[in-house]
Every structure is written in structure tokens, then in C-alpha cells.
Amino acid sequence: MKPLVLKAILGAVLLCLAVPAARAQSSSRVEAVGNISGTVLDSHGRPVADASVTIQTSDGLHPHATHTDSTGRFQFDRWATGQYDLRAYHKGLYSSWDQRVVIRSKKTTEVTLRLEAE
């Protein structure tokens, strides 16, 4: 065989061996992410649709927002483990900051935010 053909075959064999090894390495890593879900309620305990919910790191960085669904539910998926602060807002009403909510790896933390007049 020609040297060029041998190099091509050898390269293909090495590539076939490398792919399963890389896949095994990435699947053995522990994923350090979790979720926060919850409900926004009004002062009478009723769910609030379309409320804005903000999450940020406990040092006030990296804010991100979502809205509640028609049943007052919200979810933040696949966030790094650690402590976060959450707050809800709707039509001039705010919840207090729910501080140091902990996200644990592969878990969902459940919270309830209650809107109040400031």
C-alpha cells in the first residue's frame, strides 16, 4: 500500500478510538446544576399570572427574569449550584427578596413569593 493510504487508515482508526474515550470522560463528570421553581401569590394567597420574577446571585450580580404562567408558576432551569436571591413584581406590587435560596446539584428548590404593597 502507498504511505498516504496507510496514513489515512491509521488516522481513521485513531479517530474511532478517540470518540468513545471522549464520550466516556464527559459522561463521568458530575453536573453541578439544579433548578428553582415556585409560585407567586397575591396578598390573599391567590396565584398571580404574568408576574415578573427576577433571580440573581446573592452578591447582586447576573440578574435574569422570567414570567409566571396562568397558574402563577415559574421555573429557572439548569442554574449553577449556589445561593441566589429572588423577587417578584406585578402591577406595582413587589415581594420581599427571598435571599440565599440554595440550588443543589440535580435538585429542584421550591419557593413561594408573596406580593405586597411597598
MODA-V768282 format. One record per run of one state. SS is the DSSP state (A for helix, B for strand, O for the rest). FROM is the first residue (numbers start at 1). TO is the last residue. Records with the same first field share a line. If there is no record, write none. Layout:
SS->FROM-TO  FROM-TO
This chain:
O->1-2  28-32  42-46  48-51  58-63  68-72  81-81  91-92  95-97  104-107  115-115  117-118
A->3-27
B->33-41  47-47  52-57  64-67  73-80  82-90  93-94  98-103  108-114  116-116
